[in-house]
Amino acid sequence: MANKVSADKRHAQSEVRRMRNKAVKSQVHTALRKYLEAVQKKDQTLAGETLKALQSELDNAYRKNVIKQNACARKKSRMFKLYNVTFAK
């Protein structure tokens, strides 16, 4: 239990932020899982659509300061590389 009112308030604020960040990260992980499943099935159209959705989710997480810019860029780069290697003709 916090000794001061301000400490109690800060704790409550950090809990709200933690839950919000957790929700955003969960959306990113779900989009990533759907993309990887599409790549495993070798379905190029579905993989392309889910890659676009994953890119949007990653950018959204970066915009909300849930993940850092380099982490966002690294994940997108790896997923595009996976797409290009898997569906190269």
VMD Tcl script that draws the C-alpha trace (Angstrom):
set ca {
  {0.00 0.00 0.00}
  {1.31 3.42 -0.95}
  {2.11 5.91 1.79}
  {1.14 8.98 -0.22}
  {-1.86 9.81 -2.34}
  {0.34 10.77 -5.29}
  {2.14 7.41 -5.16}
  {-1.21 5.63 -5.13}
  {-2.36 7.68 -8.13}
  {0.85 6.95 -10.06}
  {0.41 3.25 -9.38}
  {-3.16 3.35 -10.68}
  {-2.02 5.22 -13.81}
  {0.76 2.74 -14.47}
  {-1.72 -0.17 -14.18}
  {-4.01 1.44 -16.75}
  {-1.07 2.00 -19.11}
  {0.21 -1.54 -18.57}
  {-3.15 -3.03 -19.52}
  {-3.43 -0.76 -22.58}
  {0.08 -1.73 -23.72}
  {-0.70 -5.39 -23.11}
  {-3.77 -5.15 -25.36}
  {-1.77 -3.52 -28.17}
  {0.99 -6.14 -27.91}
  {-1.62 -8.87 -27.97}
  {-3.03 -7.49 -31.22}
  {0.46 -7.49 -32.73}
  {1.08 -11.09 -31.64}
  {-2.27 -12.20 -33.07}
  {-1.52 -10.53 -36.42}
  {1.93 -12.13 -36.43}
  {0.48 -15.58 -35.71}
  {-2.07 -15.24 -38.54}
  {0.67 -14.16 -40.94}
  {2.93 -17.07 -40.03}
  {0.05 -19.52 -40.46}
  {-0.65 -18.11 -43.93}
  {3.01 -18.44 -44.88}
  {3.10 -22.03 -43.61}
  {0.08 -22.87 -45.78}
  {1.91 -21.31 -48.78}
  {-1.13 -19.14 -49.49}
  {0.35 -16.07 -51.17}
  {-2.79 -13.93 -51.32}
  {-3.70 -14.56 -47.68}
  {-0.08 -14.01 -46.63}
  {-0.01 -10.69 -48.50}
  {-3.20 -9.51 -46.82}
  {-2.08 -10.58 -43.35}
  {1.36 -9.03 -43.92}
  {-0.31 -5.71 -44.65}
  {-2.42 -6.05 -41.49}
  {0.68 -6.99 -39.46}
  {2.54 -3.97 -40.80}
  {-0.36 -1.75 -39.77}
  {-0.47 -3.27 -36.26}
  {3.29 -2.80 -35.82}
  {3.09 0.82 -36.94}
  {0.17 1.36 -34.59}
  {2.13 -0.11 -31.67}
  {5.08 2.14 -32.51}
  {2.82 5.19 -32.76}
  {1.44 4.42 -29.29}
  {4.99 4.02 -27.89}
  {4.43 0.37 -27.00}
  {7.41 -0.81 -29.06}
  {10.45 1.16 -30.18}
  {11.11 2.31 -33.73}
  {14.00 -0.09 -34.37}
  {12.02 -3.04 -33.02}
  {9.15 -2.16 -35.33}
  {11.46 -1.83 -38.34}
  {13.29 -5.05 -37.50}
  {10.10 -7.08 -37.22}
  {8.69 -5.67 -40.46}
  {11.97 -6.32 -42.27}
  {12.09 -9.93 -41.12}
  {8.48 -10.57 -42.11}
  {8.98 -9.02 -45.58}
  {12.12 -11.09 -46.03}
  {10.19 -14.24 -45.06}
  {7.48 -13.34 -47.57}
  {9.99 -12.75 -50.37}
  {11.93 -15.94 -49.68}
  {8.79 -18.07 -49.41}
  {7.04 -16.79 -52.50}
  {10.04 -16.12 -54.78}
  {9.52 -17.40 -58.29}
}
mol new
graphics top color blue
foreach p $ca { graphics top sphere $p radius 0.5 }
foreach p [lrange $ca 0 end-1] q [lrange $ca 1 end] { graphics top cylinder $p $q radius 0.2 }
display resetview
